[in-house]
Amino acid sequence: MFGRVDRRVTGSLTVGVDIGGTNLRAAVVDADGKILDIEKLPTPSNVHALEAALVHAVGCLQRRNEGIGAVGLAVAGFINSQRDTVRFAPHLPWRNTKVTQRLSTRLGLPVELEHDANSAALGEYHLGAAQGAGTWVLFALGTGIGGAVMVDGEIYRGAFGTAPEFGHLTVMPGGRACPCGKQGCLERYCSGSALALTAQDLIATGEFPDSAITREFAQHPEEISGRAVVRLAREGDQLARAAVEDIGLWLGRGLSLVQDVLDPELIVIGGGVSADADLFLDQAESMLNYDIVGAGHRPVARVKTAQLGGDAGMIGVALLARKHLGSAA
């Protein structure tokens, strides 16, 4: 699949780094896709600090693990078709930056660059929930929404390398402002960060005066986190449960758009938020089946949660980076 390389020649390990809008996670991965070690840092907000954090994380892993021969970067942003430049990333500071060249020079290692959702899709296709699938879609819920399309084992990238951007489909014209510069994007209503925004809106309605969220955050609603909403929803808090239900409805609407446009056989729900899919996935599937064109008269994709969870991006891009090991032999 990705091939084994003799440790004596180039090293047999690679590092996969998942650079999200909130956290940067780097993992040492072997030829079988097994994670051996992880380093985690908050994602810095400026270019100098971000690149320094990457160098630090990889350096820490190198000191603890012998035989690292290449690094893969999974980035939440627009990447050019040559996959050496980050054109734009809504949650990251790079703008038209030749990331592979800059980081390879600083790390002294070959660097592979890939979109984070494509990286996760590769992981799930080779080792996770999408093994054997022909036409399928990864719908990744994290700080925002990532997406990937695979057809017969190949990533579909579009003409300019930026497809697909499910999270930035406008679903509410004039709605919530998005870091991408638009308003009303799907990820502003269906993501980890959207949970907090929806909770803030629900506090403002005054309909949940007895909610723990209202009592704790009414004076400072901007401090609400998606994690807090999920935790309290599991404890039965009414406002938190309403926020999670809203996510389920928006996810179903988003999946119905995916089904109508791409007609996949499988949709895999990934990203960090997928760990709590039991709270909203049934509702999302019901909305998917209700909202598609020709509902009740056509096949609909199976919906599964990612088997590799939040590690899929690190694993996928680390396996992708293995091609550099062979080139040095």
N, C-alpha and C positions, 0 to 999 in steps of 0.2 A: 504493500500500500504506500507507505512513505519510505520504506527501506531502512535497514539497519546499517550503521556506519561503525567501523572499528574504532573504539576509544583511543587506540594508540595512534591513529592517523589524525582525526579531527575532533575527537570527543564524541560521546554518544548522547549528550543531553542538549536540550535547547531550553530557552526561557520564553514563556508566553506572558505578555503584559497586557492586561485589560485596562484601558484608560477611560474610565467613565467620568461623568460630570461631577461625581461626589468623591469617589475613591479610585486609587490606582493600585492594582493588585498584580504582582509578578509571581509566576510559579515556575519552578524547575520541572520539566516534563520529560519522561523517557520515551523511547521509540514506540511503546505500546499505549501511549497516552495517559500513563499514570503520573499523577502529581506527587513529587517527592518532597517539595519544600515550597513555602509561600512567604512573601514579604508584602505587607500592606501599608499604604500611606494615604493621607488625604490628597486629593488632586489640587495642586496649586493653581492660582488664577492668572499667573503671568508666564510668559515663555521661558524666561531664565530659570525661574523656580521650578517649572514643570520639567524641563530638561535635566536640571540638577537632581530632582527627585527620581527621575528614571535612572540616571547614572548611579545614584545612591542605592536604589532598590536592587539593580542588577549586580552591583558590586558586593552587596551583602550576600546575595545568593552565590556569587562566585567564591566568596571566602568560605562558604559552608559546603560547597559542592564542587568536586573536581569534574572536568570533562565537559564544560559548557562551551558549545561551539558556535551558536548563533542565537539571535533574539528576534522574536516576532512581536509586533505591536498591533494590538486591536484597538482601533480608534473610533470613537463616536463622532463621525463627521464625513464630509465629502472628500473623497480621495480621487486623484486623477487616474486615467486608465492605465498608466505605467506603474501605478501603485508605489510611487516614491515621494509624492507630495500631498500634504493635507491642504486642500483648497479653502475649506471653511468648516468649522466645528462649532455648533451653537453653544456648547457648554465648555469649550476649550479655547485657549488663546491663540493657537496657530492659525495663520492666514497666509495662504499660498506659500507654505514653508516646505522646503525639501527636507523632510524629516529623516528619511533613511540615510541620506548623506551626512547630515549633522550628527545624528546619534551614532552611526557607525564609526565616525571619526572619534567621537568622545569615548565610545565603549571599546574600540579596538576589535569589534566583532561584526560579522555580516548582520544586517538588519532587514527584516521583512515587514512590510506594512500592509494592513488589510482593515477594511471596515469591521467594526466590532460585531455587528450582526452577521456578516458573512463568516467571520471567524467562528462564531458560535454555531452557525449552520454547518460548517465543516466538521466541527466536533460532534454535533448530533448526528450527522449523516454517517460518519465513519464509526462512531462508538456509542451513539445514544438512541434517541427516540425515532429518528428518521431513517434508520438502516433499511435499505431495500426500497425506499420510496422513489417514485419516478418524478412526478411534478408535485412539489410541496413548498410550503412557506413557513419561515420562522417569523413569529411575531413576538418580539422581545420587549418586555415591560421592565423598565428600570427607572432611573431619574426621568428619562423621556421614553420614547418608543424607538426601537430599532427594528429593521425588517430585512429579510433576505429571501430570495427566490432561487430554488435549485431545480434544474430540469435534467434528468438523466445523469446525475452526478456532477453537473457543472453549475457554477454560480452564474446567474443572469445579472449582468451589470448595467445594461442599457448602453446607448451609443456613447456616452461620455463618462461612464463609470460610476454614476451616482444613484442608480436605481437599487431598491425602491425606497421611498421616504414616506412610509405609511403615517408616521407620527406627525407629518407636517401637511397632511391633507386638511383643508379648511372645512370644519364641520359646524362651526358657529360663526358666521360672518359678523365681524365687529366684536367678537368675543374676547376671551382672556388674551392678554399680550403674551407672546412667545419669545424666548431668547433668539429665535431664528430671524426675528424682525416682522413676522406676520402676526395676525390676530386670529383667534379661534381655531388653532391647530388641534388635531385630535389628541396629541400628547398633553395638552393643557387640561384635558378632561379625563384622560385614561392613562395613568402612569403613577409611579410612586410619589412624585411631586404633586400630581393632581389630587391625590388623596388629601393632602394638607390644604390645598386651595379650596376643595369642596367643603372640607370641614370649616374653614373660615367663613365661607358663604352661608353655611347652615347656622353657624353661631349668629351671624348677622340677621337671620330671619326671626330670631327670638322664639322659635318653636320648640327648643330643647333646653329650657332653663335649668332642668335638673341633671343635665348631662355632666359627667366628670370633665369632659373637654371644655364645656362652657365655664364651669367653675374654675378650672385651672388656667384657661387661656383667654378668657373673655377680654382681659385688659391688654394682652399681648398675643393676638391670634397669629402674628407672623412667626411665632416660635413653635407652632405646631409642626410636627414631623409626620411623614407617612407611617413610620414605624410605630409612633404613639397611637395613631388612628387604628392600625391593625391590632395592636395589643389590646386596646380598649374595646374594639369590636368583638374580639374573642371573649372578653369579659362581660359582654352583653350591653355595653353602653349604646343607647338608642341613636345618638347623633353619629357615633362612629360607624354603627351598622348601616345607617342611611348613606354615609359617605362611601362605604364599600359597595353597597348595592348600586349606587350611581356609577361607580367604576365598572361594575359588571354590565350594566346597560350600555355604556359607551364602548366597552370592549366588544360586545355583540354587534353593535352597529359598525364598528371598524372591521370586524371579521366578515360581515356581510358585504362590505365594499370589496374586500380582498376576494371573496368567493365570486362575486359578480364579474370582476375584472379578469381574474387569473384562473378561476375554476380549478383549484388544486385538489388533489386527492387527500392531502394531509395538511393540517395546520398545527405547528408545534408552538406552544406558549412557553417562552423562555424568559430570561432576565431575572433579576433579584426578586421582583414582585411575584413571580410564578411560584415561589415557595409557599405563598398563602393563597394559591389558586382555589383551594377547597372552599374559600369564603365567597367566591364570585364566579367560578367557571360554569357551574350549572346554569346560572342566570344568563351568562354570556352566550352559551350554546343555544339556549331557548330563543334569545333575541336573534342570533345568527339564522336559525331555521325559520324564524318568523319574518325577518326583514329582507331576505334575498328575493331577487326577481324569480317568479315562478315557484314560490314557496309551496312545498308539498308535491311538486310535480317534477323534481329533478334530484339527482344525487348531490349530496353535500359532503364536504370534506370531514374526515375524522378529525377530532380535536384532541390533542394529547399535551401533557406537560413535558417539558424538557427533562431528560434523564440525568444530564450532566449539571443541571441547575445553573447557578451563577458561575460555575467553573468552565462552562462550554467555550467561552471566548478565549480564555487562556490556553485551553487544551488545543482548540482548533488552530490558532495562530502559531502555537509552538510546533505542532505537527507540520504546518505549512513551512515554517522556517527550516525544517530538516533538509530541504533541497540544497541549502547552502553548505551543509556538512559534506555532502558528496562532491560538491564543486571544488573543495579544498584538497581532496584526496589525490 
